[in-house]
């Protein structure tokens, strides 16, 4: 049985396009002009915010590019965040029984978890079932920063401790021949809130234990890229999850095998409109509604 960790690193920046410098230069010029006449620091600040918000994200349509998607799938599914090499395709075989350990009482976090599990189930076709702790295969820990390393060591193993350096939250899963048999997600709620990462922790860690454990700066825009501002599933993420749980792919596939199946599916999805529908369908998730992003 192999243990495959996948952690959530604290984001150190955003992958803005090169045109950001030009936007900021123009905004600063406008600020200088406005402050001369209006002398309003607030107005200048608003102009700067508008400039940053207006920066075009020219790669937002990557979910429509079959070649890009195929490469992204290989990177996220067959790669590992804390290990080099190419690994077999892993996914859950059927319904996923879960339990939430509430060492910290945070009703909002629980609501977000259940909303995101519902969306993952809708996309993957796997049903999430809340069960008593003794029957759970997916255990989600809402805990505190103090002592969370001990908790991870006790549940996952001491070998995971180095992976926690700089991490805001953490997840791992166990497989046999590509079939995920158990998974654990650890969210120190106080730490996640302090870093403004509670939503991101819930979404990324739960999605990664579906069998998409790697982070890569080559995948954009995506929750699997820690240098992008996305904290909810993107259209590209929606496509990657759909691919992973399609019947044409099977647990244990190596990258060369899955690539053949993925490219065939993407040709079909490009022709029948599945790819084009991703931008609308991903926003059907309840977290989009709850956070006012529909």
Secondary structure as the mmCIF struct_conf table of DSSP 4:
data_model
#
loop_
_struct_conf.conf_type_id
_struct_conf.id
_struct_conf.beg_label_comp_id
_struct_conf.beg_label_asym_id
_struct_conf.beg_label_seq_id
_struct_conf.end_label_comp_id
_struct_conf.end_label_asym_id
_struct_conf.end_label_seq_id
STRN STRN1 UNK A 2 UNK A 9
HELX_LH_PP_P HELX_LH_PP_P1 UNK A 10 UNK A 11
TURN_TY1_P TURN_TY1_P1 UNK A 18 UNK A 19
HELX_RH_AL_P HELX_RH_AL_P1 UNK A 20 UNK A 37
TURN_TY1_P TURN_TY1_P2 UNK A 38 UNK A 38
HELX_RH_AL_P HELX_RH_AL_P2 UNK A 41 UNK A 53
TURN_TY1_P TURN_TY1_P3 UNK A 54 UNK A 54
TURN_TY1_P TURN_TY1_P4 UNK A 58 UNK A 59
HELX_RH_3T_P HELX_RH_3T_P1 UNK A 60 UNK A 64
HELX_RH_AL_P HELX_RH_AL_P3 UNK A 66 UNK A 78
STRN STRN2 UNK A 80 UNK A 80
TURN_TY1_P TURN_TY1_P5 UNK A 81 UNK A 82
STRN STRN3 UNK A 83 UNK A 83
BEND BEND1 UNK A 85 UNK A 85
STRN STRN4 UNK A 91 UNK A 92
BEND BEND2 UNK A 94 UNK A 94
STRN STRN5 UNK A 96 UNK A 102
BEND BEND3 UNK A 103 UNK A 104
HELX_RH_AL_P HELX_RH_AL_P4 UNK A 107 UNK A 124
BEND BEND4 UNK A 125 UNK A 125
HELX_LH_PP_P HELX_LH_PP_P2 UNK A 126 UNK A 127
STRN STRN6 UNK A 128 UNK A 130
HELX_RH_3T_P HELX_RH_3T_P2 UNK A 133 UNK A 135
BEND BEND5 UNK A 137 UNK A 137
STRN STRN7 UNK A 138 UNK A 143
BEND BEND6 UNK A 145 UNK A 145
TURN_TY1_P TURN_TY1_P6 UNK A 146 UNK A 147
HELX_RH_AL_P HELX_RH_AL_P5 UNK A 148 UNK A 155
TURN_TY1_P TURN_TY1_P7 UNK A 156 UNK A 156
HELX_RH_3T_P HELX_RH_3T_P3 UNK A 158 UNK A 164
TURN_TY1_P TURN_TY1_P8 UNK A 165 UNK A 166
STRN STRN8 UNK A 167 UNK A 176
TURN_TY1_P TURN_TY1_P9 UNK A 177 UNK A 178
STRN STRN9 UNK A 179 UNK A 188
HELX_RH_AL_P HELX_RH_AL_P6 UNK A 189 UNK A 194
TURN_TY1_P TURN_TY1_P10 UNK A 195 UNK A 196
HELX_RH_AL_P HELX_RH_AL_P7 UNK A 198 UNK A 208
TURN_TY1_P TURN_TY1_P11 UNK A 209 UNK A 211
TURN_TY1_P TURN_TY1_P12 UNK A 217 UNK A 218
BEND BEND7 UNK A 219 UNK A 219
BEND BEND8 UNK A 221 UNK A 222
TURN_TY1_P TURN_TY1_P13 UNK A 223 UNK A 224
TURN_TY1_P TURN_TY1_P14 UNK A 226 UNK A 227
BEND BEND9 UNK A 228 UNK A 228
BEND BEND10 UNK A 232 UNK A 232
HELX_RH_AL_P HELX_RH_AL_P8 UNK A 235 UNK A 244
TURN_TY1_P TURN_TY1_P15 UNK A 245 UNK A 245
BEND BEND11 UNK A 246 UNK A 246
TURN_TY1_P TURN_TY1_P16 UNK A 247 UNK A 248
BEND BEND12 UNK A 249 UNK A 249
TURN_TY1_P TURN_TY1_P17 UNK A 251 UNK A 252
HELX_RH_AL_P HELX_RH_AL_P9 UNK A 255 UNK A 272
TURN_TY1_P TURN_TY1_P18 UNK A 273 UNK A 273
HELX_RH_AL_P HELX_RH_AL_P10 UNK A 274 UNK A 281
HELX_RH_3T_P HELX_RH_3T_P4 UNK A 282 UNK A 284
BEND BEND13 UNK A 285 UNK A 285
HELX_RH_AL_P HELX_RH_AL_P11 UNK A 286 UNK A 290
TURN_TY1_P TURN_TY1_P19 UNK A 291 UNK A 292
#
